[in-house]
């Protein structure tokens, strides 16, 4: 089963996401902020197939994390979630909004599970040309 890194600073939201995705059999890693997520991503011994991240993290936000992880693994599947902003906010960080997936909070479990299945089953391409990394 695919491994998904779930990043949300709200414990209740992270627990809900974990419960929904665990029920569907995914291997899960969790983090509550940018630094913890980056450390988890870099230290994990196997592949991480997807990042599910809240846009509104304290300090460095979910778009910044997505950008950093895409530089490390260009074909990483990304699902942004937020109750405050839309996915277009990532344009400010040099990530084309159409290359990312977005889900508005609050969501029901079936919406999340279906979206994750769809994203993971779709072919993924890097959001930037071959050999180029997203700028700082």
Secondary structure as UniProt FT lines:
FT   STRAND          3..7
FT   HELIX           11..23
FT   TURN            24..25
FT   STRAND          27..31
FT   HELIX           34..43
FT   STRAND          50..54
FT   HELIX           62..72
FT   TURN            74..75
FT   STRAND          77..82
FT   HELIX           87..93
FT   HELIX           97..99
FT   STRAND          101..104
FT   HELIX           109..121
FT   TURN            130..131
//
